[in-house]
């Protein structure tokens, strides 16, 4: 697919992210570009964020933040800004890839 990871209907597209991919995508600006494409092509874009099974929820990948990563507060702030910029974007949280 050129836009999103899953297309459920002609109106619904889903972009799926693990926590580590979410952090990387926020850092690189890729998630903004993906949200732009989804919002342009679909009426109901969805960002699906999957926790790692068996690990407590954290917006930090691997529990160690390197200089190339952002703090969990910054991740939350960027998600907040993403939802303001794309009001049609829905965020779904899933407890594990298996539960998806």
ZAMIFI-333625 format. One record per atom (N, C-alpha, C): x, y, z; residue in one letter; residue number from 0; atom name. Coordinates in Angstrom, 3 decimals, padded with zeros to 6 digits. Example, Ala and Ser with C-alpha at 12.3 -4.5 7.8 and 13.67 -1.06 7.14 Angstrom:
[[013.190, -005.690, 007.800], "A", 0, "N"],
[[012.300, -004.500, 007.800], "A", 0, "CA"],
[[013.200, -003.300, 007.800], "A", 0, "C"],
[[012.850, -002.250, 007.080], "S", 1, "N"],
[[013.670, -001.060, 007.140], "S", 1, "CA"],
[[012.900, 000.030, 007.870], "S", 1, "C"],
***
This chain:
[[000.829, -001.189, 000.000], "X", 0, "N"],
[[000.000, 000.000, 000.000], "X", 0, "CA"],
[[000.871, 001.249, 000.000], "X", 0, "C"],
[[000.432, 002.245, -000.724], "X", 1, "N"],
[[001.167, 003.507, -000.740], "X", 1, "CA"],
[[000.867, 004.344, 000.487], "X", 1, "C"],
[[-000.357, 004.226, 001.018], "X", 2, "N"],
[[-000.781, 005.003, 002.180], "X", 2, "CA"],
[[-001.285, 004.035, 003.239], "X", 2, "C"],
[[-000.707, 004.094, 004.440], "X", 3, "N"],
[[-001.168, 003.266, 005.538], "X", 3, "CA"],
[[-000.724, 001.819, 005.433], "X", 3, "C"],
[[-000.981, 001.083, 006.502], "X", 4, "N"],
[[-000.650, -000.334, 006.545], "X", 4, "CA"],
[[-001.853, -001.207, 006.201], "X", 4, "C"],
[[-003.056, -000.725, 006.540], "X", 5, "N"],
[[-004.282, -001.470, 006.272], "X", 5, "CA"],
[[-005.345, -000.510, 005.750], "X", 5, "C"],
[[-006.122, -000.976, 004.797], "X", 6, "N"],
[[-007.301, -000.236, 004.341], "X", 6, "CA"],
[[-008.490, -001.127, 004.660], "X", 6, "C"],
[[-009.351, -000.659, 005.568], "X", 7, "N"],
[[-010.508, -001.455, 005.977], "X", 7, "CA"],
[[-011.711, -001.226, 005.082], "X", 7, "C"],
[[-011.910, 000.015, 004.677], "X", 8, "N"],
[[-012.992, 000.388, 003.769], "X", 8, "CA"],
[[-012.456, 001.519, 002.894], "X", 8, "C"],
[[-013.213, 001.949, 001.907], "X", 9, "N"],
[[-012.754, 003.089, 001.103], "X", 9, "CA"],
[[-012.575, 004.378, 001.922], "X", 9, "C"],
[[-013.104, 004.415, 003.141], "X", 10, "N"],
[[-012.982, 005.602, 003.987], "X", 10, "CA"],
[[-012.008, 005.439, 005.146], "X", 10, "C"],
[[-011.624, 004.201, 005.472], "X", 11, "N"],
[[-010.833, 003.942, 006.683], "X", 11, "CA"],
[[-009.477, 003.340, 006.333], "X", 11, "C"],
[[-008.427, 004.010, 006.800], "X", 12, "N"],
[[-007.051, 003.557, 006.610], "X", 12, "CA"],
[[-006.372, 003.518, 007.977], "X", 12, "C"],
[[-005.529, 002.511, 008.195], "X", 13, "N"],
[[-004.837, 002.367, 009.479], "X", 13, "CA"],
[[-003.329, 002.361, 009.271], "X", 13, "C"],
[[-002.641, 003.170, 010.049], "X", 14, "N"],
[[-001.179, 003.149, 010.132], "X", 14, "CA"],
[[-000.837, 002.496, 011.464], "X", 14, "C"],
[[-000.085, 001.412, 011.430], "X", 15, "N"],
[[000.240, 000.620, 012.625], "X", 15, "CA"],
[[001.660, 000.933, 013.075], "X", 15, "C"],
[[001.819, 001.197, 014.384], "X", 16, "N"],
[[003.140, 001.535, 014.932], "X", 16, "CA"],
[[003.393, 000.793, 016.236], "X", 16, "C"],
[[004.580, 000.230, 016.362], "X", 17, "N"],
[[005.046, -000.223, 017.670], "X", 17, "CA"],
[[005.540, 001.026, 018.398], "X", 17, "C"],
[[005.788, 000.916, 019.686], "X", 18, "N"],
[[006.274, 002.081, 020.437], "X", 18, "CA"],
[[007.606, 002.576, 019.868], "X", 18, "C"],
[[008.525, 001.652, 019.573], "X", 19, "N"],
[[009.826, 002.084, 019.048], "X", 19, "CA"],
[[009.681, 002.724, 017.669], "X", 19, "C"],
[[008.796, 002.189, 016.822], "X", 20, "N"],
[[008.564, 002.780, 015.507], "X", 20, "CA"],
[[007.878, 004.139, 015.639], "X", 20, "C"],
[[006.974, 004.251, 016.603], "X", 21, "N"],
[[006.304, 005.533, 016.859], "X", 21, "CA"],
[[007.327, 006.604, 017.201], "X", 21, "C"],
[[008.242, 006.287, 018.106], "X", 22, "N"],
[[009.272, 007.251, 018.522], "X", 22, "CA"],
[[010.149, 007.642, 017.332], "X", 22, "C"],
[[010.581, 006.645, 016.564], "X", 23, "N"],
[[011.408, 006.932, 015.398], "X", 23, "CA"],
[[010.680, 007.766, 014.362], "X", 23, "C"],
[[009.398, 007.454, 014.143], "X", 24, "N"],
[[008.600, 008.188, 013.165], "X", 24, "CA"],
[[008.336, 009.624, 013.600], "X", 24, "C"],
[[008.146, 009.825, 014.899], "X", 25, "N"],
[[007.973, 011.186, 015.411], "X", 25, "CA"],
[[009.274, 011.977, 015.281], "X", 25, "C"],
[[010.396, 011.343, 015.590], "X", 26, "N"],
[[011.698, 012.019, 015.491], "X", 26, "CA"],
[[012.027, 012.434, 014.064], "X", 26, "C"],
[[011.744, 011.554, 013.118], "X", 27, "N"],
[[012.144, 011.809, 011.729], "X", 27, "CA"],
[[011.145, 012.677, 010.958], "X", 27, "C"],
[[009.937, 012.826, 011.503], "X", 28, "N"],
[[008.903, 013.559, 010.789], "X", 28, "CA"],
[[008.101, 012.673, 009.847], "X", 28, "C"],
[[008.468, 011.405, 009.768], "X", 29, "N"],
[[007.781, 010.473, 008.876], "X", 29, "CA"],
[[006.305, 010.312, 009.246], "X", 29, "C"],
[[005.985, 010.286, 010.546], "X", 30, "N"],
[[004.589, 010.109, 010.960], "X", 30, "CA"],
[[003.729, 011.283, 010.499], "X", 30, "C"],
[[004.273, 012.490, 010.548], "X", 31, "N"],
[[003.538, 013.661, 010.046], "X", 31, "CA"],
[[003.217, 013.483, 008.567], "X", 31, "C"],
[[004.205, 013.030, 007.791], "X", 32, "N"],
[[003.985, 012.809, 006.361], "X", 32, "CA"],
[[002.966, 011.703, 006.121], "X", 32, "C"],
[[003.031, 010.644, 006.928], "X", 33, "N"],
[[002.066, 009.558, 006.789], "X", 33, "CA"],
[[000.659, 010.024, 007.152], "X", 33, "C"],
[[000.533, 010.814, 008.193], "X", 34, "N"],
[[-000.780, 011.349, 008.590], "X", 34, "CA"],
[[-001.327, 012.283, 007.513], "X", 34, "C"],
[[-000.469, 013.067, 006.916], "X", 35, "N"],
[[-000.882, 013.955, 005.821], "X", 35, "CA"],
[[-001.460, 013.144, 004.667], "X", 35, "C"],
[[-000.751, 012.084, 004.276], "X", 36, "N"],
[[-001.206, 011.245, 003.165], "X", 36, "CA"],
[[-002.518, 010.542, 003.508], "X", 36, "C"],
[[-002.631, 010.025, 004.727], "X", 37, "N"],
[[-003.869, 009.344, 005.118], "X", 37, "CA"],
[[-005.042, 010.311, 005.140], "X", 37, "C"],
[[-004.838, 011.499, 005.692], "X", 38, "N"],
[[-005.916, 012.491, 005.779], "X", 38, "CA"],
[[-006.334, 012.979, 004.393], "X", 38, "C"],
[[-005.401, 013.012, 003.486], "X", 39, "N"],
[[-005.708, 013.449, 002.124], "X", 39, "CA"],
[[-006.511, 012.379, 001.366], "X", 39, "C"],
[[-006.236, 011.114, 001.625], "X", 40, "N"],
[[-006.839, 010.024, 000.849], "X", 40, "CA"],
[[-008.036, 009.345, 001.514], "X", 40, "C"],
[[-008.178, 009.496, 002.836], "X", 41, "N"],
[[-009.230, 008.781, 003.566], "X", 41, "CA"],
[[-009.963, 009.720, 004.518], "X", 41, "C"],
[[-011.258, 009.519, 004.660], "X", 42, "N"],
[[-012.052, 010.341, 005.571], "X", 42, "CA"],
[[-011.770, 010.016, 007.030], "X", 42, "C"],
[[-011.427, 008.756, 007.315], "X", 43, "N"],
[[-011.244, 008.325, 008.699], "X", 43, "CA"],
[[-009.902, 007.619, 008.886], "X", 43, "C"],
[[-008.810, 008.386, 008.943], "X", 44, "N"],
[[-007.501, 007.776, 009.183], "X", 44, "CA"],
[[-007.350, 007.379, 010.653], "X", 44, "C"],
[[-006.645, 006.279, 010.875], "X", 45, "N"],
[[-006.445, 005.764, 012.234], "X", 45, "CA"],
[[-004.967, 005.463, 012.447], "X", 45, "C"],
[[-004.453, 005.869, 013.599], "X", 46, "N"],
[[-003.108, 005.510, 014.031], "X", 46, "CA"],
[[-003.261, 004.452, 015.114], "X", 46, "C"],
[[-002.770, 003.251, 014.857], "X", 47, "N"],
[[-002.840, 002.148, 015.813], "X", 47, "CA"],
[[-001.480, 001.999, 016.470], "X", 47, "C"],
[[-001.428, 002.208, 017.778], "X", 48, "N"],
[[-000.173, 002.117, 018.525], "X", 48, "CA"],
[[-000.221, 000.856, 019.383], "X", 48, "C"],
[[000.767, -000.024, 019.171], "X", 49, "N"],
[[000.800, -001.300, 019.878], "X", 49, "CA"],
[[001.876, -001.301, 020.954], "X", 49, "C"],
[[001.471, -001.668, 022.156], "X", 50, "N"],
[[002.429, -001.854, 023.249], "X", 50, "CA"],
[[003.199, -003.145, 022.989], "X", 50, "C"],
[[004.277, -003.337, 023.738], "X", 51, "N"],
[[005.009, -004.589, 023.651], "X", 51, "CA"],
[[004.432, -005.563, 024.668], "X", 51, "C"],
[[004.068, -006.740, 024.194], "X", 52, "N"],
[[003.441, -007.744, 025.044], "X", 52, "CA"],
[[004.361, -008.120, 026.199], "X", 52, "C"],
[[003.793, -008.174, 027.392], "X", 53, "N"],
[[004.550, -008.584, 028.566], "X", 53, "CA"],
[[005.394, -007.489, 029.188], "X", 53, "C"],
[[005.346, -006.290, 028.619], "X", 54, "N"],
[[006.120, -005.175, 029.171], "X", 54, "CA"],
[[005.153, -004.102, 029.628], "X", 54, "C"],
[[005.482, -003.402, 030.701], "X", 55, "N"],
[[004.607, -002.302, 031.120], "X", 55, "CA"],
[[004.621, -001.211, 030.054], "X", 55, "C"],
[[003.506, -000.505, 029.936], "X", 56, "N"],
[[003.411, 000.551, 028.930], "X", 56, "CA"],
[[004.398, 001.660, 029.213], "X", 56, "C"],
[[005.053, 002.114, 028.168], "X", 57, "N"],
[[005.964, 003.244, 028.257], "X", 57, "CA"],
[[006.088, 003.848, 026.871], "X", 57, "C"],
[[006.175, 005.151, 026.797], "X", 58, "N"],
[[006.419, 005.810, 025.518], "X", 58, "CA"],
[[007.903, 005.855, 025.189], "X", 58, "C"],
[[008.684, 005.090, 025.917], "X", 59, "N"],
[[010.104, 004.977, 025.640], "X", 59, "CA"],
[[010.360, 003.620, 025.025], "X", 59, "C"],
[[011.147, 003.560, 023.974], "X", 60, "N"],
[[011.539, 002.263, 023.430], "X", 60, "CA"],
[[012.615, 001.684, 024.334], "X", 60, "C"],
[[012.719, 000.456, 024.502], "X", 61, "N"],
[[013.745, -000.277, 025.256], "X", 61, "CA"],
[[014.040, 000.253, 026.657], "X", 61, "C"],
[[013.374, 001.285, 027.117], "X", 62, "N"],
[[013.592, 001.793, 028.462], "X", 62, "CA"],
[[014.807, 002.690, 028.602], "X", 62, "C"],
[[015.640, 002.790, 027.572], "X", 63, "N"],
[[016.828, 003.643, 027.620], "X", 63, "CA"],
[[016.697, 004.689, 026.527], "X", 63, "C"],
[[016.711, 005.937, 026.909], "X", 64, "N"],
[[016.591, 007.010, 025.926], "X", 64, "CA"],
[[017.990, 007.473, 025.537], "X", 64, "C"],
[[018.292, 007.371, 024.253], "X", 65, "N"],
[[019.580, 007.842, 023.760], "X", 65, "CA"],
[[019.414, 009.271, 023.272], "X", 65, "C"],
[[020.513, 009.880, 022.892], "X", 66, "N"],
[[020.446, 011.276, 022.449], "X", 66, "CA"],
[[019.624, 011.429, 021.179], "X", 66, "C"],
[[019.461, 010.368, 020.394], "X", 67, "N"],
[[018.677, 010.469, 019.168], "X", 67, "CA"],
[[017.183, 010.264, 019.420], "X", 67, "C"],
[[016.818, 009.837, 020.630], "X", 68, "N"],
[[015.419, 009.652, 020.967], "X", 68, "CA"],
[[014.893, 010.871, 021.708], "X", 68, "C"],
[[013.588, 010.866, 021.929], "X", 69, "N"],
[[012.964, 011.964, 022.643], "X", 69, "CA"],
[[012.433, 011.470, 023.967], "X", 69, "C"],
[[012.195, 012.373, 024.894], "X", 70, "N"],
[[011.641, 011.988, 026.179], "X", 70, "CA"],
[[010.191, 011.562, 026.009], "X", 70, "C"],
[[009.663, 010.819, 026.985], "X", 71, "N"],
[[008.270, 010.389, 026.906], "X", 71, "CA"],
[[007.336, 011.595, 026.911], "X", 71, "C"],
[[007.709, 012.669, 027.600], "X", 72, "N"],
[[006.896, 013.889, 027.605], "X", 72, "CA"],
[[006.862, 014.497, 026.201], "X", 72, "C"],
[[007.997, 014.478, 025.513], "X", 73, "N"],
[[008.059, 015.025, 024.161], "X", 73, "CA"],
[[007.231, 014.176, 023.193], "X", 73, "C"],
[[007.262, 012.851, 023.367], "X", 74, "N"],
[[006.449, 011.970, 022.520], "X", 74, "CA"],
[[004.975, 012.300, 022.712], "X", 74, "C"],
[[004.543, 012.422, 023.959], "X", 75, "N"],
[[003.149, 012.760, 024.247], "X", 75, "CA"],
[[002.790, 014.120, 023.649], "X", 75, "C"],
[[003.696, 015.074, 023.749], "X", 76, "N"],
[[003.451, 016.409, 023.186], "X", 76, "CA"],
[[003.311, 016.348, 021.669], "X", 76, "C"],
[[004.158, 015.569, 021.029], "X", 77, "N"],
[[004.092, 015.454, 019.568], "X", 77, "CA"],
[[002.819, 014.735, 019.136], "X", 77, "C"],
[[002.382, 013.737, 019.885], "X", 78, "N"],
[[001.114, 013.075, 019.581], "X", 78, "CA"],
[[-000.042, 014.056, 019.722], "X", 78, "C"],
[[000.005, 014.868, 020.766], "X", 79, "N"],
[[-001.016, 015.882, 020.990], "X", 79, "CA"],
[[-001.066, 016.859, 019.814], "X", 79, "C"],
[[000.078, 017.336, 019.381], "X", 80, "N"],
[[000.141, 018.255, 018.245], "X", 80, "CA"],
[[-000.354, 017.593, 016.963], "X", 80, "C"],
[[-000.045, 016.309, 016.798], "X", 81, "N"],
[[-000.508, 015.578, 015.622], "X", 81, "CA"],
[[-002.038, 015.535, 015.577], "X", 81, "C"],
[[-002.665, 015.295, 016.721], "X", 82, "N"],
[[-004.132, 015.233, 016.754], "X", 82, "CA"],
[[-004.762, 016.616, 016.565], "X", 82, "C"],
[[-004.071, 017.652, 016.978], "X", 83, "N"],
[[-004.584, 019.007, 016.733], "X", 83, "CA"],
[[-004.501, 019.341, 015.235], "X", 83, "C"],
[[-003.386, 018.980, 014.627], "X", 84, "N"],
[[-003.193, 019.279, 013.212], "X", 84, "CA"],
[[-004.086, 018.413, 012.316], "X", 84, "C"],
[[-004.359, 017.189, 012.750], "X", 85, "N"],
[[-005.196, 016.256, 011.992], "X", 85, "CA"],
[[-006.379, 015.843, 012.869], "X", 85, "C"],
[[-007.405, 016.691, 013.000], "X", 86, "N"],
[[-008.526, 016.392, 013.905], "X", 86, "CA"],
[[-009.307, 015.141, 013.506], "X", 86, "C"],
[[-009.214, 014.731, 012.250], "X", 87, "N"],
[[-009.907, 013.527, 011.816], "X", 87, "CA"],
[[-009.139, 012.244, 012.174], "X", 87, "C"],
[[-007.884, 012.367, 012.562], "X", 88, "N"],
[[-007.054, 011.217, 012.922], "X", 88, "CA"],
[[-007.475, 010.663, 014.277], "X", 88, "C"],
[[-007.749, 009.382, 014.320], "X", 89, "N"],
[[-008.083, 008.707, 015.574], "X", 89, "CA"],
[[-006.885, 007.873, 016.004], "X", 89, "C"],
[[-006.630, 007.851, 017.295], "X", 90, "N"],
[[-005.535, 007.044, 017.830], "X", 90, "CA"],
[[-006.126, 005.901, 018.631], "X", 90, "C"],
[[-005.727, 004.685, 018.267], "X", 91, "N"],
[[-006.127, 003.491, 018.999], "X", 91, "CA"],
[[-004.913, 002.900, 019.677], "X", 91, "C"],
[[-005.050, 002.510, 020.920], "X", 92, "N"],
[[-003.981, 001.892, 021.686], "X", 92, "CA"],
[[-004.302, 000.412, 021.829], "X", 92, "C"],
[[-003.342, -000.440, 021.595], "X", 93, "N"],
[[-003.568, -001.882, 021.663], "X", 93, "CA"],
[[-002.521, -002.493, 022.609], "X", 93, "C"],
[[-002.929, -003.415, 023.484], "X", 94, "N"],
[[-001.998, -003.956, 024.473], "X", 94, "CA"],
[[-000.894, -004.848, 023.903], "X", 94, "C"],
[[-001.040, -005.324, 022.662], "X", 95, "N"],
[[000.018, -006.150, 022.066], "X", 95, "CA"],
[[-000.256, -006.325, 020.581], "X", 95, "C"],
[[000.773, -006.681, 019.811], "X", 96, "N"],
[[000.548, -006.976, 018.401], "X", 96, "CA"],
[[-000.433, -008.149, 018.222], "X", 96, "C"],
[[-000.377, -009.106, 019.123], "X", 97, "N"],
[[-001.277, -010.263, 019.046], "X", 97, "CA"],
[[-002.738, -009.839, 019.218], "X", 97, "C"],
[[-002.987, -008.874, 020.072], "X", 98, "N"],
[[-004.356, -008.400, 020.322], "X", 98, "CA"],
[[-004.919, -007.622, 019.133], "X", 98, "C"],
[[-004.040, -007.090, 018.309], "X", 99, "N"],
[[-004.487, -006.334, 017.136], "X", 99, "CA"],
[[-005.224, -007.248, 016.194], "X", 99, "C"],
***
